[in-house]
Amino acid sequence: MVEVRIVSARIVSARIVSARIVSARIVEARIVEAQIVEARVEKVQIVDAQIVEARALKARIVEARALKARIVKARALKARIVEAQMVEVQALKAEEVQVEAEEVQVEAEEVQVEAEEVQVEAEEVQVEVEEVQVEVEEVQVEAKEVQVEVEEVQVQLVEVHLLVKRIKSLNRWTLLMTVKRQNKTWMICILMMQKGREQRKGCPFTVTKGDFWLFMGYLLYILCHPMDLPIQDYWEGPLSTKYENCSACVKHDIGKFGLSYGRFRRLMQAFTLPQYPAIEGKNDPFCFIRRFVDEWNVAMQHCISPGKFLVVDESMGQWLGKGMPGLMYVARKPTPNGREGHTTADAETGCIIFYEVYEGKILMAEKEHVNELGAGTAIALRLTAPWVHSGRIVILDSGFASLKTAIALAEVGLYMIGNVKTAHSGFPKKWLNSQVSQRGDRACATHSFTMHGRQMDVLAAIDKDKQPMSLIGTAGTTSMGTTLERHFTVRHSSGKWQTRTATLEQWHIHELYRANFNAIDKHNSKRQGATSFEDTWKTHSWWVRDYQILFGMSEVNAFLLWNKFKPSHAMSMTQFRLQLCHQMLTNQWIQEEREAACRKVIPCDEEEDTDTVHELVHCDRGHCRMCGVVTRWRCACTPQSGTASGKKRNDASAMFLCPASKRRCLILHIKGVKPQNLKQQSALRWWSDTTEST
């Protein structure tokens, strides 16, 4: 009888364990149900309610069976059963078993009163539990499918990361101006005014924000319409008698936007950039560009928050002149003559967000981290310094990747995947190469080290494609990634060419590297396409070339952001540049200056005819009657016949006026100032600036 009771107790105990397992599965099902798509919410809620009822009934069954087992144990051989339980539990953990045994004894006394009532309900619930189990199995199958969908959505949410701040409306102009930090333009304008006055020996020279962006719009127009002719032909247009066989003889006539060729040349000659105050006893050859580069980097960090992957690579700036410090020749580059710059890009959008000028071997050896870690690792740390301790993954090419770089980046909270070619100290490159012999072969090795109290693994992996690719990384795995397709052509003995396709399986770490490593190369190809600022804006000042490079990077960044956030209005680089050029030529500041010049009321000493209207209207080209510059504006008081098409350019009946607010040509006309001959124009041209200074 005792043995039967013991067997019965064990059966009851097994059923208790089974009931607890069922209860745990139900809890897991409820947790999974919370992640199911909204379309299945109603069904999940019904199942959830049934599971809650089943749990309540199961709990009572468990309590009843536990009570029955404990009563049988207490009446029979309570001491022997407790000793057997203690022996089994001590093998796992003695302390936990002792606590559970004390809790079981307390529960046995409390449950003994309710055991008889629960036993009746347990039989009724048993049938319902079996039905719920069938439903739970169906829910678990659906939950697994939903879990896969949830994981895919989470990956997409991680990758959709770019935050462009302070952009109220996504258009080409606001994107470029956000990237260029327009609130710094006034500093360049002031410096240009100072340099222009020095060049003109003290004569007044004004540059407004509208003038500066109009000047940049003209340069962008010339870039959009390349013409192998003198630059002044963009204002006058080539003459057919002078260029009879020229296919590019198009009359651009860009002076209609309000900037004469002489003014354009003066702005180009006066162009300068802000500098840091000079330090006594220190000769900095890069003082002309250092402050602007720092401001540009701050602007990028202020406007763009990069995502999961950062790409570090070099960018080449073309320079065929003399005097540039750090000049080099790199034969493998599309533009081998110039100076190299180290850049960081966001792999998701392809935007370059950090730029470091290469300053030559001597000055670069004095940079931060070089003495302790070497040049390559030091560059990687400096280019990723704004994003330390962010957990991002840095993609490096062979110029920066090494085991030392991986450990250094791990110390500052960044992961790394890099291509190892020459910097293979501590990297098992020879052994990895010996493991692959044909296309499709793969091999890997790992190295563990402790970093800030936790263990980190460095993965060394090689993948044999046409050439072996050796990668080192603290991110990525050796699980299989997407399959690559390689297309190549072969020539038969008959002489015909045939295209063949080969598939190549790759690991996850190689998939991450191949998907992101060329972000900067794509950016450079857009900036240095068929035409670039280096080809359009000819200069003998090397620091102007650095400005052109950064302006081109800002332009490409704006283009990439436009196509990223406006996929329904995506356009080519040429289309984007043309529309951006138009918006710069008609920028808001130049419009405000022209409206202020047209609408400003000046009191007159003599009475005027109240019917006379003095305002600027668009017309054919002519010379301003006040300052002599070429203009397309006249006063409304001029008879219409004076500006009809086909009339003489400087018709005396047309009062041509310059729209520049600083010259106040319209104000002089309203006040009745009438120059008698052209000799007075040079003096009247600067009349407003002279009165302001006095």
Secondary structure per residue as TSV (DSSP state, phi and psi in degrees):
chain	resnum	aa	ss	phi	psi
A	1	M	-	360.0	-39.4
A	2	V	H	-64.8	-42.3
A	3	E	H	-64.1	-39.5
A	4	V	H	-61.3	-41.8
A	5	R	H	-66.1	-38.2
A	6	I	H	-64.0	-45.4
A	7	V	H	-60.3	-42.5
A	8	S	H	-62.4	-38.9
A	9	A	H	-64.6	-40.7
A	10	R	H	-65.6	-39.3
A	11	I	H	-62.3	-43.0
A	12	V	H	-62.1	-42.5
A	13	S	H	-62.3	-40.0
A	14	A	H	-63.7	-39.0
A	15	R	H	-67.2	-35.4
A	16	I	H	-62.7	-44.8
A	17	V	H	-62.0	-42.5
A	18	S	H	-61.8	-40.3
A	19	A	H	-65.8	-40.3
A	20	R	H	-64.4	-38.4
A	21	I	H	-63.6	-42.2
A	22	V	H	-62.2	-42.4
A	23	S	H	-62.7	-40.4
A	24	A	H	-64.9	-40.1
A	25	R	H	-64.0	-37.0
A	26	I	H	-64.2	-41.9
A	27	V	H	-61.2	-42.5
A	28	E	H	-62.7	-39.1
A	29	A	H	-63.8	-38.5
A	30	R	H	-66.1	-37.9
A	31	I	H	-66.5	-41.5
A	32	V	H	-67.2	-35.6
A	33	E	H	-59.9	-30.2
A	34	A	T	-65.5	-20.5
A	35	Q	T	-96.2	-1.1
A	36	I	S	-73.4	152.2
A	37	V	-	-59.3	150.1
A	38	E	G	-58.7	-24.6
A	39	A	G	-65.8	-23.7
A	40	R	G	-103.6	15.2
A	41	V	H	-62.9	-44.1
A	42	E	H	-63.2	-43.4
A	43	K	H	-65.2	-39.6
A	44	V	H	-65.8	-37.8
A	45	Q	H	-62.8	-40.1
A	46	I	H	-63.1	-45.8
A	47	V	H	-64.0	-37.1
A	48	D	H	-62.4	-42.5
A	49	A	H	-63.5	-41.5
A	50	Q	H	-64.3	-37.9
A	51	I	H	-66.7	-38.5
A	52	V	H	-61.5	-44.4
A	53	E	H	-63.6	-41.1
A	54	A	H	-65.1	-37.9
A	55	R	H	-63.5	-40.9
A	56	A	H	-62.4	-43.2
A	57	L	H	-68.5	-39.7
A	58	K	H	-64.4	-38.6
A	59	A	H	-60.7	-41.3
A	60	R	H	-66.8	-39.3
A	61	I	H	-62.0	-44.4
A	62	V	H	-60.7	-44.9
A	63	E	H	-62.9	-39.8
A	64	A	H	-64.9	-45.9
A	65	R	H	-66.0	-39.2
A	66	A	H	-62.5	-41.1
A	67	L	H	-63.5	-43.0
A	68	K	H	-62.3	-42.2
A	69	A	H	-65.1	-41.0
A	70	R	H	-68.3	-35.1
A	71	I	H	-64.7	-42.9
A	72	V	H	-63.3	-41.1
A	73	K	H	-66.0	-40.0
A	74	A	H	-66.6	-38.7
A	75	R	H	-74.5	-31.1
A	76	A	S	-91.9	-98.1
A	77	L	-	-122.5	72.1
A	78	K	H	-61.3	-41.6
A	79	A	H	-66.6	-42.8
A	80	R	H	-66.5	-39.2
A	81	I	H	-65.2	-41.9
A	82	V	H	-63.1	-41.7
A	83	E	H	-64.1	-39.5
A	84	A	H	-64.7	-41.6
A	85	Q	H	-63.9	-40.8
A	86	M	H	-63.9	-37.2
A	87	V	H	-67.3	-42.5
A	88	E	H	-65.6	-39.7
A	89	V	H	-76.2	-32.2
A	90	Q	H	-61.3	-27.8
A	91	A	T	-63.9	-29.7
A	92	L	T	-91.4	-61.5
A	93	K	-	-160.9	114.2
A	94	A	H	-69.6	-40.6
A	95	E	H	-66.6	-41.8
A	96	E	H	-64.9	-38.8
A	97	V	H	-64.8	-38.9
A	98	Q	H	-65.0	-41.3
A	99	V	H	-64.3	-43.4
A	100	E	H	-64.1	-37.5
A	101	A	H	-63.2	-41.2
A	102	E	H	-65.7	-39.2
A	103	E	H	-65.9	-38.2
A	104	V	H	-62.2	-41.2
A	105	Q	H	-63.5	-41.6
A	106	V	H	-65.2	-43.1
A	107	E	H	-65.4	-34.7
A	108	A	H	-61.2	-40.6
A	109	E	H	-68.2	-36.4
A	110	E	H	-76.3	-34.1
A	111	V	H	-82.2	-21.0
A	112	Q	T	-58.4	-33.5
A	113	V	T	-70.7	-38.0
A	114	E	T	-90.6	-2.3
A	115	A	H	-61.9	-43.6
A	116	E	H	-66.9	-38.1
A	117	E	H	-70.5	-38.9
A	118	V	H	-69.9	-30.5
A	119	Q	H	-63.1	-36.9
A	120	V	H	-68.0	-42.5
A	121	E	H	-70.6	-27.7
A	122	A	H	-64.3	-37.7
A	123	E	H	-66.1	-36.3
A	124	E	H	-71.6	-36.8
A	125	V	H	-73.6	-26.1
A	126	Q	H	-57.8	-40.6
A	127	V	H	-64.9	-42.5
A	128	E	H	-66.1	-35.0
A	129	V	H	-62.7	-40.4
A	130	E	H	-63.8	-38.3
A	131	E	H	-66.9	-40.7
A	132	V	H	-65.4	-35.0
A	133	Q	H	-61.5	-39.5
A	134	V	H	-62.7	-43.3
A	135	E	H	-66.5	-37.1
A	136	V	H	-62.8	-39.4
A	137	E	H	-63.4	-40.1
A	138	E	H	-64.3	-41.0
A	139	V	H	-64.4	-37.8
A	140	Q	H	-63.8	-38.1
A	141	V	H	-63.7	-44.9
A	142	E	H	-64.8	-36.6
A	143	A	H	-64.5	-35.8
A	144	K	H	-65.1	-41.3
A	145	E	H	-63.7	-42.5
A	146	V	H	-65.9	-35.3
A	147	Q	H	-61.4	-39.7
A	148	V	H	-63.1	-42.8
A	149	E	H	-63.9	-40.3
A	150	V	H	-63.4	-40.8
A	151	E	H	-64.1	-39.6
A	152	E	H	-64.5	-40.6
A	153	V	H	-65.0	-39.2
A	154	Q	H	-63.4	-39.4
A	155	V	H	-62.9	-42.1
A	156	Q	H	-64.8	-38.6
A	157	L	H	-65.9	-34.2
A	158	V	H	-68.4	-37.8
A	159	E	H	-76.0	-28.8
A	160	V	-	-82.9	91.9
A	161	H	-	-128.7	-16.4
A	162	L	-	-69.4	129.9
A	163	L	E	-118.9	106.5
A	164	V	E	-95.2	112.0
A	165	K	T	-88.6	153.1
A	166	R	T	58.5	32.1
A	167	I	-	-112.3	100.5
A	168	K	S	-76.1	-38.3
A	169	S	S	-135.4	127.7
A	170	L	-	-81.8	94.3
A	171	N	-	-130.2	172.1
A	172	R	H	-61.4	-39.3
A	173	W	H	-70.4	-47.5
A	174	T	H	-64.6	-33.7
A	175	L	H	-64.0	-48.1
A	176	L	H	-66.6	-41.1
A	177	M	H	-69.1	-33.1
A	178	T	H	-65.5	-41.2
A	179	V	H	-68.7	-33.1
A	180	K	H	-89.5	-7.0
A	181	R	T	56.2	78.4
A	182	Q	G	-62.5	-22.3
A	183	N	G	-70.2	-3.5
A	184	K	G	-99.5	-2.5
A	185	T	H	-67.2	-33.4
A	186	W	H	-59.5	-31.4
A	187	M	H	-66.0	-41.7
A	188	I	H	-66.0	-38.5
A	189	C	H	-62.5	-43.0
A	190	I	H	-63.5	-43.5
A	191	L	H	-65.5	-37.2
A	192	M	H	-66.2	-37.7
A	193	M	H	-63.5	-43.1
A	194	Q	H	-63.8	-45.4
A	195	K	H	-67.0	-38.2
A	196	G	H	-64.0	-38.8
A	197	R	H	-68.1	-35.5
A	198	E	H	-65.9	-41.3
A	199	Q	H	-67.2	-32.3
A	200	R	T	-95.5	16.4
A	201	K	T	57.3	49.3
A	202	G	T	91.3	-7.4
A	203	C	-	-67.3	144.1
A	204	P	-	-59.5	140.3
A	205	F	-	-146.4	110.1
A	206	T	-	-107.9	141.1
A	207	V	-	-135.8	115.9
A	208	T	-	-97.7	171.8
A	209	K	H	-63.1	-37.8
A	210	G	H	-64.1	-39.6
A	211	D	H	-62.5	-40.8
A	212	F	H	-64.0	-47.4
A	213	W	H	-74.1	-26.5
A	214	L	H	-66.0	-40.3
A	215	F	H	-61.1	-44.4
A	216	M	H	-67.1	-32.7
A	217	G	H	-65.2	-36.6
A	218	Y	H	-63.7	-43.5
A	219	L	H	-62.5	-39.9
A	220	L	H	-67.7	-34.5
A	221	Y	H	-63.3	-44.6
A	222	I	H	-63.2	-35.8
A	223	L	H	-66.6	-37.3
A	224	C	H	-74.2	-23.6
A	225	H	S	-124.5	72.9
A	226	P	-	-64.6	138.0
A	227	M	-	-147.9	123.9
A	228	D	S	-80.2	58.4
A	229	L	S	-141.3	167.8
A	230	P	-	-56.8	148.2
A	231	I	T	-66.8	-27.8
A	232	Q	T	-67.7	-16.4
A	233	D	H	-68.2	-16.0
A	234	Y	H	-68.9	-20.9
A	235	W	H	-90.7	-46.0
A	236	E	H	-94.8	-31.1
A	237	G	-	86.9	140.1
A	238	P	-	-66.3	142.0
A	239	L	-	-85.7	138.5
A	240	S	T	-64.3	-29.7
A	241	T	T	-73.4	-25.5
A	242	K	T	-88.8	-33.6
A	243	Y	-	-126.7	73.1
A	244	E	T	-69.9	-35.7
A	245	N	T	-103.4	20.5
A	246	C	-	-89.9	123.3
A	247	S	T	-78.6	-13.0
A	248	A	T	-99.6	21.6
A	249	C	-	-76.2	77.6
A	250	V	-	-116.6	131.5
A	251	K	-	-84.4	101.5
A	252	H	-	-77.3	-46.0
A	253	D	-	54.4	55.4
A	254	I	G	-81.2	0.6
A	255	G	G	-66.3	-13.6
A	256	K	G	-66.5	-16.4
A	257	F	G	-82.4	-1.3
A	258	G	S	107.7	6.7
A	259	L	-	-125.2	115.2
A	260	S	-	-75.4	164.3
A	261	Y	H	-64.7	-38.2
A	262	G	H	-63.7	-44.5
A	263	R	H	-62.9	-40.0
A	264	F	H	-60.3	-44.6
A	265	R	H	-64.5	-39.7
A	266	R	H	-66.0	-38.8
A	267	L	H	-66.1	-38.9
A	268	M	H	-66.2	-39.3
A	269	Q	H	-70.4	-31.3
A	270	A	H	-88.6	-1.8
A	271	F	-	-62.5	132.4
A	272	T	-	-153.9	168.6
A	273	L	-	-125.2	153.0
A	274	P	-	-67.9	149.6
A	275	Q	-	-129.6	157.6
A	276	Y	-	-73.5	151.9
A	277	P	-	-58.1	138.9
A	278	A	-	-67.5	140.4
A	279	I	-	-98.7	127.6
A	280	E	T	-64.0	131.9
A	281	G	T	84.7	0.8
A	282	K	-	-122.2	124.5
A	283	N	-	-104.3	107.3
A	284	D	-	-103.1	107.5
A	285	P	T	-68.0	-15.6
A	286	F	T	-104.8	21.8
A	287	C	H	-65.0	-25.7
A	288	F	H	-69.2	-26.0
A	289	I	H	-120.7	-13.7
A	290	R	H	-61.2	-46.1
A	291	R	H	-66.3	-40.6
A	292	F	H	-64.9	-38.7
A	293	V	H	-63.4	-43.3
A	294	D	H	-62.3	-42.9
A	295	E	H	-63.5	-38.3
A	296	W	H	-65.8	-41.2
A	297	N	H	-64.4	-41.3
A	298	V	H	-62.8	-38.8
A	299	A	H	-63.3	-42.4
A	300	M	H	-62.5	-43.6
A	301	Q	H	-66.5	-31.2
A	302	H	H	-74.3	-33.2
A	303	C	H	-97.3	-32.7
A	304	I	E	-125.4	126.7
A	305	S	E	-102.9	112.5
A	306	P	-	-69.3	167.1
A	307	G	-	-99.9	-137.7
A	308	K	S	-74.0	-33.0
A	309	F	E	-116.9	133.6
A	310	L	E	-115.1	135.4
A	311	V	E	-113.8	129.0
A	312	V	E	-114.7	126.3
A	313	D	E	-159.8	178.3
A	314	E	E	-98.1	152.5
A	315	S	E	-130.5	135.0
A	316	M	E	-101.9	134.9
A	317	G	E	-111.4	124.5
A	318	Q	E	-71.7	139.2
A	319	W	-	-154.3	118.1
A	320	L	-	-108.7	4.5
A	321	G	S	-95.4	-153.6
A	322	K	S	-124.8	163.9
A	323	G	-	89.5	-5.6
A	324	M	-	-77.4	121.7
A	325	P	T	-71.5	145.7
A	326	G	T	77.2	15.9
A	327	L	-	-64.5	141.1
A	328	M	E	-145.7	168.7
A	329	Y	E	-127.4	118.1
A	330	V	-	-121.1	106.8
A	331	A	T	-65.6	-30.1
A	332	R	T	-77.5	-10.3
A	333	K	S	-83.3	151.2
A	334	P	S	-60.8	-34.5
A	335	T	S	-117.1	87.4
A	336	P	-	-67.4	-28.1
A	337	N	E	-92.1	125.5
A	338	G	E	155.7	-154.6
A	339	R	E	-129.0	141.1
A	340	E	E	-86.7	144.7
A	341	G	E	-126.9	141.5
A	342	H	E	-93.1	129.7
A	343	T	E	-130.4	155.0
A	344	T	E	-123.5	134.4
A	345	A	E	-128.1	155.0
A	346	D	E	-88.4	120.0
A	347	A	T	-67.9	-28.7
A	348	E	T	-66.0	-46.4
A	349	T	T	-103.1	-18.5
A	350	G	-	83.3	7.4
A	351	C	-	-76.9	134.3
A	352	I	E	-81.6	125.7
A	353	I	E	-121.8	1.4
A	354	F	E	-155.1	139.2
A	355	Y	E	-138.3	132.5
A	356	E	E	-127.8	128.0
A	357	V	E	-77.9	135.1
A	358	Y	-	-78.5	121.2
A	359	E	-	-106.4	15.2
A	360	G	-	96.9	160.9
A	361	K	H	-63.3	-38.2
A	362	I	H	-72.0	-49.6
A	363	L	H	-69.9	-34.0
A	364	M	H	-67.3	-27.7
A	365	A	T	-69.7	-16.2
A	366	E	T	-94.0	2.0
A	367	K	S	-72.9	169.9
A	368	E	T	-66.7	140.6
A	369	H	T	74.9	-5.0
A	370	V	H	-68.0	-44.8
A	371	N	H	-64.5	-35.2
A	372	E	H	-85.5	-36.7
A	373	L	H	-119.6	-12.2
A	374	G	-	96.9	167.9
A	375	A	H	-67.4	-50.2
A	376	G	H	-61.8	-47.8
A	377	T	H	-65.6	-37.9
A	378	A	H	-63.5	-40.9
A	379	I	H	-63.9	-43.2
A	380	A	H	-61.1	-39.5
A	381	L	H	-69.1	-40.4
A	382	R	H	-68.4	-38.6
A	383	L	H	-73.6	-18.7
A	384	T	T	-110.5	8.7
A	385	A	G	-58.2	-38.1
A	386	P	G	-66.4	-13.0
A	387	W	G	-122.2	28.4
A	388	V	T	-67.1	153.6
A	389	H	T	57.3	31.4
A	390	S	S	-107.6	-6.7
A	391	G	-	74.9	14.5
A	392	R	-	-77.5	162.5
A	393	I	E	-104.7	125.5
A	394	V	E	-100.5	125.5
A	395	I	E	-98.7	121.5
A	396	L	E	-121.3	146.9
A	397	D	-	-91.0	-174.3
A	398	S	T	-67.6	-16.3
A	399	G	T	-73.8	-17.3
A	400	F	T	-125.3	-22.0
A	401	A	-	-78.3	133.8
A	402	S	S	-167.3	169.9
A	403	L	H	-63.8	-37.4
A	404	K	H	-64.2	-38.8
A	405	T	H	-66.8	-39.9
A	406	A	H	-61.7	-42.6
A	407	I	H	-69.5	-40.5
A	408	A	H	-64.0	-41.0
A	409	L	H	-68.9	-34.6
A	410	A	H	-64.7	-32.0
A	411	E	H	-66.9	-25.8
A	412	V	T	-104.5	18.2
A	413	G	T	79.8	30.4
A	414	L	-	-126.8	144.1
A	415	Y	E	-95.8	167.9
A	416	M	E	-148.9	144.4
A	417	I	E	-135.0	122.7
A	418	G	E	-141.2	154.9
A	419	N	E	-93.4	123.1
A	420	V	-	-103.3	123.7
A	421	K	S	-124.9	-63.0
A	422	T	S	-103.0	-35.0
A	423	A	-	-85.7	69.7
A	424	H	-	-108.8	28.8
A	425	S	T	-67.0	125.0
A	426	G	T	78.5	1.2
A	427	F	S	-106.6	129.8
A	428	P	-	-78.7	58.6
A	429	K	H	-68.6	-39.9
A	430	K	H	-63.8	-42.0
A	431	W	H	-67.9	-40.1
A	432	L	H	-64.4	-41.1
A	433	N	H	-64.6	-30.4
A	434	S	H	-73.2	-15.6
A	435	Q	H	-90.2	-12.4
A	436	V	-	-119.7	133.7
A	437	S	-	-129.0	-24.6
A	438	Q	S	-138.0	168.4
A	439	R	T	-61.6	130.8
A	440	G	T	101.1	-12.0
A	441	D	-	-73.9	146.9
A	442	R	E	-141.1	151.5
A	443	A	E	-154.8	156.0
A	444	C	E	-151.9	162.9
A	445	A	E	-151.1	153.9
A	446	T	E	-127.1	154.1
A	447	H	E	-137.9	130.7
A	448	S	E	-108.1	143.5
A	449	F	E	-149.1	159.8
A	450	T	E	-99.0	129.7
A	451	M	E	-133.4	113.7
A	452	H	T	55.8	42.4
A	453	G	T	83.1	2.5
A	454	R	E	-131.9	153.9
A	455	Q	E	-87.3	135.6
A	456	M	E	-126.0	146.2
A	457	D	E	-112.2	136.4
A	458	V	E	-107.1	124.8
A	459	L	E	-102.2	128.4
A	460	A	E	-112.1	118.3
A	461	A	E	-133.8	145.5
A	462	I	E	-130.1	141.9
A	463	D	E	-133.9	123.7
A	464	K	E	-93.4	106.8
A	465	D	S	-104.5	-129.2
A	466	K	S	-65.8	-39.6
A	467	Q	S	-126.5	151.1
A	468	P	E	-69.9	141.9
A	469	M	E	-118.3	113.7
A	470	S	E	-99.1	123.8
A	471	L	E	-120.2	146.4
A	472	I	E	-124.6	137.2
A	473	G	E	-160.9	150.9
A	474	T	S	-103.2	7.2
A	475	A	S	-132.1	162.9
A	476	G	-	89.0	159.8
A	477	T	-	-133.3	176.6
A	478	T	S	-99.5	16.4
A	479	S	S	-72.0	154.5
A	480	M	B	-72.2	134.1
A	481	G	-	-100.8	-158.0
A	482	T	-	-70.6	153.2
A	483	T	-	-85.6	134.1
A	484	L	E	-88.1	148.3
A	485	E	E	-116.2	124.7
A	486	R	E	-112.1	127.8
A	487	H	E	-109.7	129.0
A	488	F	E	-146.1	159.9
A	489	T	E	-111.7	144.1
A	490	V	E	-128.9	152.9
A	491	R	E	-111.9	125.1
A	492	H	-	-79.6	171.0
A	493	S	T	-65.0	-23.1
A	494	S	T	-74.9	-12.0
A	495	G	S	98.7	-4.0
A	496	K	-	-86.1	146.4
A	497	W	E	-97.6	141.6
A	498	Q	E	-134.9	137.1
A	499	T	E	-91.7	130.2
A	500	R	E	-122.0	154.8
A	501	T	E	-121.7	132.4
A	502	A	E	-125.8	141.1
A	503	T	E	-101.8	146.2
A	504	L	E	-137.3	119.6
A	505	E	-	-79.2	145.7
A	506	Q	-	-140.0	155.6
A	507	W	B	-78.2	166.4
A	508	H	H	-63.1	-37.4
A	509	I	H	-66.5	-37.8
A	510	H	H	-71.0	-33.6
A	511	E	H	-63.3	-43.7
A	512	L	H	-63.3	-42.0
A	513	Y	H	-68.0	-47.0
A	514	R	H	-66.4	-27.6
A	515	A	H	-77.8	-19.1
A	516	N	H	-126.7	-14.7
A	517	F	T	-68.6	-23.9
A	518	N	T	-100.3	21.9
A	519	A	H	-63.1	-43.2
A	520	I	H	-71.6	-35.8
A	521	D	H	-62.9	-39.7
A	522	K	H	-65.5	-40.4
A	523	H	H	-62.2	-43.4
A	524	N	H	-65.7	-36.1
A	525	S	H	-66.4	-33.2
A	526	K	H	-72.6	-38.1
A	527	R	H	-73.4	-37.2
A	528	Q	T	-109.1	53.1
A	529	G	S	-76.4	-142.2
A	530	A	S	-61.4	-38.0
A	531	T	S	-133.4	148.1
A	532	S	-	-146.8	172.2
A	533	F	H	-62.3	-30.1
A	534	E	H	-62.2	-31.7
A	535	D	H	-86.1	-27.4
A	536	T	H	-88.4	-48.2
A	537	W	S	-94.0	91.9
A	538	K	-	-74.4	134.3
A	539	T	-	-152.0	153.8
A	540	H	S	-103.8	0.1
A	541	S	-	-101.0	115.7
A	542	W	H	-64.7	-30.0
A	543	W	H	-71.6	-23.2
A	544	V	H	-66.2	-35.0
A	545	R	H	-64.1	-37.6
A	546	D	H	-64.3	-38.5
A	547	Y	H	-62.7	-41.1
A	548	Q	H	-61.2	-39.5
A	549	I	H	-63.8	-46.5
A	550	L	H	-69.7	-37.1
A	551	F	H	-64.2	-40.5
A	552	G	H	-64.2	-38.2
A	553	M	H	-63.6	-41.0
A	554	S	H	-63.8	-39.4
A	555	E	H	-63.8	-45.2
A	556	V	H	-66.6	-38.4
A	557	N	H	-58.9	-45.3
A	558	A	H	-62.3	-39.4
A	559	F	H	-63.7	-44.0
A	560	L	H	-66.6	-39.9
A	561	L	H	-66.7	-37.7
A	562	W	H	-60.3	-49.9
A	563	N	H	-68.1	-25.8
A	564	K	H	-73.9	-45.7
A	565	F	H	-96.5	-9.5
A	566	K	-	-126.4	61.1
A	567	P	G	-63.0	-27.6
A	568	S	G	-72.8	-18.9
A	569	H	G	-116.9	30.8
A	570	A	-	-64.0	147.6
A	571	M	-	-146.5	169.1
A	572	S	-	-78.6	169.3
A	573	M	H	-63.8	-37.6
A	574	T	H	-66.2	-43.9
A	575	Q	H	-63.4	-43.5
A	576	F	H	-62.2	-42.8
A	577	R	H	-65.9	-37.4
A	578	L	H	-65.6	-44.3
A	579	Q	H	-69.6	-36.4
A	580	L	H	-65.2	-39.1
A	581	C	H	-60.4	-43.8
A	582	H	H	-63.4	-40.7
A	583	Q	H	-68.4	-31.7
A	584	M	H	-74.0	-36.1
A	585	L	H	-69.0	-25.5
A	586	T	T	-116.7	43.1
A	587	N	-	-66.7	161.3
A	588	Q	H	-65.6	-31.8
A	589	W	H	-72.5	-40.5
A	590	I	H	-68.7	-33.3
A	591	Q	H	-66.8	-42.4
A	592	E	H	-63.6	-38.6
A	593	E	H	-65.7	-39.0
A	594	R	H	-70.0	-40.4
A	595	E	H	-64.8	-37.0
A	596	A	H	-64.8	-36.8
A	597	A	H	-69.9	-32.1
A	598	C	H	-79.7	-33.7
A	599	R	H	-102.2	-8.2
A	600	K	-	-70.0	128.3
A	601	V	-	-94.4	127.2
A	602	I	-	-114.3	122.0
A	603	P	-	-66.9	139.6
A	604	C	-	-108.0	146.0
A	605	D	S	-71.3	-36.3
A	606	E	S	-99.1	155.1
A	607	E	-	-72.2	139.3
A	608	E	-	-116.4	160.9
A	609	D	-	-68.9	121.5
A	610	T	T	-66.6	-18.6
A	611	D	T	-81.5	-12.6
A	612	T	-	-76.6	127.9
A	613	V	-	-107.1	123.6
A	614	H	-	-111.0	101.6
A	615	E	-	-156.3	159.0
A	616	L	E	-86.6	134.1
A	617	V	E	-129.3	152.4
A	618	H	E	-75.5	144.2
A	619	C	E	-155.3	-171.2
A	620	D	E	-70.4	170.3
A	621	R	E	-73.2	148.8
A	622	G	E	-169.5	177.0
A	623	H	E	-97.5	135.5
A	624	C	-	-60.1	134.6
A	625	R	T	-73.9	-9.2
A	626	M	T	-104.9	-47.2
A	627	C	T	-113.8	-14.5
A	628	G	-	88.5	-1.9
A	629	V	-	-78.3	158.5
A	630	V	E	-71.5	133.1
A	631	T	E	-146.6	161.4
A	632	R	E	-117.9	26.4
A	633	W	E	-124.6	144.6
A	634	R	E	-135.8	163.9
A	635	C	E	-81.1	145.7
A	636	A	T	-66.3	-16.4
A	637	C	T	-73.6	-10.9
A	638	T	S	-75.1	137.5
A	639	P	-	-60.6	145.2
A	640	Q	G	-60.6	-32.3
A	641	S	G	-66.1	-20.3
A	642	G	G	-72.6	-16.3
A	643	T	G	-124.8	18.3
A	644	A	-	-66.0	152.0
A	645	S	T	-62.5	133.8
A	646	G	T	97.3	-6.8
A	647	K	S	-76.1	166.3
A	648	K	-	-65.2	141.6
A	649	R	T	-58.0	-49.8
A	650	N	T	-101.0	50.0
A	651	D	-	-61.2	131.6
A	652	A	T	-64.6	-22.7
A	653	S	T	-78.7	-10.7
A	654	A	-	-100.7	125.1
A	655	M	-	-93.2	84.0
A	656	F	B	-71.7	137.5
A	657	L	-	-138.0	144.9
A	658	C	-	-81.2	134.9
A	659	P	-	-81.2	-2.2
A	660	A	-	-64.7	126.4
A	661	S	T	-69.7	-29.5
A	662	K	T	-69.4	-28.9
A	663	R	T	-83.9	-24.9
A	664	R	T	58.3	42.5
A	665	C	H	-65.6	-40.3
A	666	L	H	-63.7	-38.1
A	667	I	H	-65.0	-42.2
A	668	L	H	-61.9	-39.5
A	669	H	H	-65.5	-41.2
A	670	I	H	-65.2	-37.3
A	671	K	T	-75.3	-5.2
A	672	G	T	90.4	13.1
A	673	V	-	-73.3	124.3
A	674	K	-	-129.3	100.9
A	675	P	-	-65.0	135.9
A	676	Q	S	-83.0	-30.7
A	677	N	S	-149.5	173.3
A	678	L	G	-70.3	-17.6
A	679	K	G	-67.0	-25.2
A	680	Q	G	-82.2	-11.9
A	681	Q	H	-66.2	-39.9
A	682	S	H	-63.0	-34.7
A	683	A	H	-74.5	-42.5
A	684	L	H	-69.0	-24.4
A	685	R	H	-60.4	-34.6
A	686	W	T	-108.6	20.7
A	687	W	H	-61.1	-44.3
A	688	S	H	-65.2	-41.7
A	689	D	H	-66.8	-35.2
A	690	T	H	-66.6	-42.4
A	691	T	H	-66.3	-36.1
A	692	E	H	-66.9	-40.4
A	693	S	H	-68.8	-34.1
A	694	T	-	-75.5	360.0
